[in-house]
Amino acid sequence: MNSECIIQTPRLAMRRLREADRDSVAAMDWLDTGRVMDRSVGGGWPYGFLAVTERPDLRLVGICGLLEQRLDHGTEIEVGYHLVRSCHGRGIATEAARAVMAYAFDRAGHSRVVSLIRPDNIASLRVAGKNGLRYERDVMFRGLIHGMHVIDLERWETMS
């Protein structure tokens, strides 16, 4: 495993984002690059986004991480992800999110992980479903309605 690597899967190596990744993050369409970088560069993992790189060349293909989200009902730990468009449909988001969730449960000691997904984001809904998250309820997040999809430790352990 590369010394920078925090999480590794058969196809992916995930490391901390660094300032040199800013242009690659900015190229991922709708992301608020400043917000992503502020939450991730120099911060203490396990919170913030990791750079998702594809092995063996370690080309950056997306971001995935754990985020503390303050919602109306309290704070939740979210698994968030976004890929470069050319990598959609290859199972990379599912693999990265599953690996980050494993870290959340097995190493960071969380008992629950959520994913906040806009109802029209069909690809993210599929990723959540494949990883065992189930719709719990709608929440307001950044002024928009999102479905809150949840998996708890008990369900995670039955899937692992």
Residue pairs with C-beta under 8 A, 6 or more apart in sequence:
1 8
1 13
2 13
2 15
2 58
4 15
4 16
5 13
5 14
5 15
6 14
6 15
6 16
6 45
6 50
6 103
7 13
7 14
7 50
7 99
7 100
7 103
8 14
8 55
8 99
9 95
9 96
9 98
9 99
10 55
11 54
11 55
11 92
11 95
12 52
12 53
12 54
12 55
12 61
12 92
12 95
12 96
12 99
13 53
13 55
13 58
14 50
14 51
14 52
14 53
14 64
14 96
14 99
14 100
15 50
15 51
15 53
16 40
16 41
16 45
16 48
16 50
16 51
17 25
17 36
17 37
17 40
17 41
17 48
17 49
17 50
17 51
17 63
18 41
18 51
19 37
19 41
21 37
21 51
21 60
22 33
22 37
24 60
24 84
25 31
25 33
25 36
25 37
25 63
26 33
27 84
28 62
28 63
28 82
28 83
28 84
28 85
29 85
31 63
31 82
36 49
36 63
39 47
39 48
39 49
39 67
40 48
40 49
40 50
40 63
40 65
41 48
46 65
46 66
46 103
46 104
46 107
46 108
47 65
47 66
47 67
47 68
48 65
48 66
48 67
49 63
49 64
49 65
49 67
49 80
50 63
50 64
50 65
50 100
51 60
51 63
52 60
52 61
52 62
52 63
52 64
52 81
52 83
52 92
52 96
53 59
53 60
53 61
54 61
54 87
54 92
60 84
61 83
61 84
61 87
61 92
62 81
62 82
62 83
62 84
62 87
62 92
62 93
62 96
63 80
63 81
63 82
64 79
64 80
64 81
64 82
64 93
64 96
64 97
64 99
64 100
65 79
65 80
65 81
65 100
66 77
66 78
66 79
66 80
66 100
66 103
66 104
66 108
66 113
67 77
67 78
67 80
68 75
68 76
68 77
68 78
69 75
69 76
69 77
69 78
69 114
69 116
69 141
71 139
71 140
71 141
71 148
72 139
72 140
73 139
76 112
76 114
76 148
77 104
77 110
77 112
77 113
77 114
78 113
78 114
78 115
78 116
79 97
79 100
79 101
79 104
79 113
79 114
79 115
80 115
80 116
81 93
81 96
81 97
81 100
81 124
81 127
83 92
83 93
88 123
89 123
93 123
93 124
93 127
94 126
94 127
94 130
94 131
97 115
97 127
97 128
97 131
98 131
101 113
101 131
101 151
101 156
102 160
104 110
104 113
105 111
105 113
105 153
105 156
105 157
110 153
111 152
111 153
112 150
112 151
112 152
112 153
113 133
113 150
113 151
113 156
114 133
114 136
114 148
114 149
114 150
114 151
115 124
115 127
115 128
115 133
115 148
115 149
116 139
116 141
116 146
116 147
116 148
116 149
117 124
117 125
117 128
117 146
117 147
117 149
118 124
118 144
118 145
118 146
118 147
119 145
119 146
119 147
125 147
125 149
128 149
131 151
132 151
132 155
132 156
132 159
133 149
133 150
133 151
134 149
134 150
134 151
134 155
135 147
135 148
135 149
135 150
136 148
136 149
136 150
137 147
137 148
138 145
138 146
138 147
138 148
139 145
139 146
139 147
139 148
140 146
